[in-house]
């Protein structure tokens, strides 16, 4: 509980109930960040910037415009790029799905 209390002290951080559908979050998000999971593919599908902390663990880390984060400096740089109006190009998304998931 203490960890989540500390998170809630951060500006622009809120916790969502499990019942909230990820699609509703993605539609209104400027970017999505995750370690791995289906939210990564959903972000790519809706052409949202993706900050990926576990890019080695899922094939979506192979997409050209995914921000592959391995340090706090890289994360800060990615967020600055996104905030400046970056629009990702995931034209290689379908090829990656075909080559690595099916």
C-alpha positions in Angstrom: 0.0 0.0 0.0 2.8 2.4 0.8 4.3 2.1 -2.7 0.9 3.1 -4.2 0.5 6.0 -1.8 3.9 7.3 -2.9 2.9 7.0 -6.6 -0.2 9.0 -5.9 1.9 11.9 -4.6 3.4 12.3 -8.1 1.9 15.0 -10.4 -0.4 13.6 -13.1 -0.4 10.0 -11.6 -3.7 8.2 -10.9 -4.5 4.6 -10.3 -7.3 3.0 -12.4 -9.7 0.3 -11.4 -9.2 -3.1 -13.0 -12.6 -2.7 -14.7 -11.4 0.2 -16.8 -11.0 -1.0 -20.4 -7.6 -0.5 -21.9 -9.1 0.9 -25.1 -10.5 3.8 -23.2 -7.1 4.6 -21.7 -5.3 4.3 -25.1 -7.8 6.5 -26.9 -7.1 9.4 -24.6 -3.4 8.8 -24.0 -0.5 10.7 -25.6 1.7 7.6 -25.1 1.6 4.2 -23.4 4.4 2.7 -21.3 4.7 -0.9 -20.3 7.2 -3.7 -19.6 5.3 -6.1 -21.8 1.8 -7.4 -22.5 -1.1 -6.9 -24.8 -1.2 -3.2 -24.1 1.9 -2.8 -26.3 0.2 -4.2 -29.3 -2.9 -2.1 -28.6 -0.8 1.0 -28.4 0.7 0.2 -31.8 -2.7 -0.6 -33.3 -3.9 2.8 -32.3 -0.7 4.5 -33.4 0.2 5.8 -29.9 3.8 6.4 -28.9 5.0 3.3 -27.0 7.6 3.5 -24.3 8.7 -0.1 -23.8 10.8 -1.1 -20.8 11.0 -4.8 -21.7 11.7 -4.6 -25.4 13.8 -7.8 -25.3 10.9 -9.8 -24.1 8.3 -9.1 -26.7 8.5 -8.8 -30.5 6.9 -5.3 -30.5 10.2 -4.0 -29.4 11.3 -4.6 -33.0 9.0 -1.9 -34.4 10.9 1.1 -35.7 9.4 3.9 -33.7 9.0 2.1 -30.4 11.0 3.8 -27.6 13.2 1.0 -26.2 14.1 2.1 -22.7 17.1 0.8 -20.7 17.9 3.9 -18.6 16.2 6.8 -16.9 18.0 9.1 -19.3 16.5 7.3 -22.3 13.0 7.5 -20.7 13.4 11.3 -20.2 14.5 11.7 -23.8 11.6 9.7 -25.1 9.1 11.7 -23.1 10.6 14.9 -24.4 10.3 13.7 -27.9 6.7 12.6 -27.5 5.8 15.9 -25.8 7.2 17.8 -28.7 4.6 16.3 -31.1 6.2 13.0 -32.2 4.0 10.9 -34.4 5.2 7.3 -34.7 5.3 5.3 -37.9 4.5 1.6 -37.2 4.4 0.6 -40.9 6.5 -2.5 -40.0 4.0 -3.6 -37.3 2.1 -6.1 -39.6 5.4 -7.6 -40.8 6.6 -8.1 -37.3 3.3 -9.8 -36.3 3.6 -12.2 -39.3 7.2 -13.0 -38.7 7.2 -13.4 -35.0 3.7 -14.2 -33.8 2.2 -16.4 -36.4 
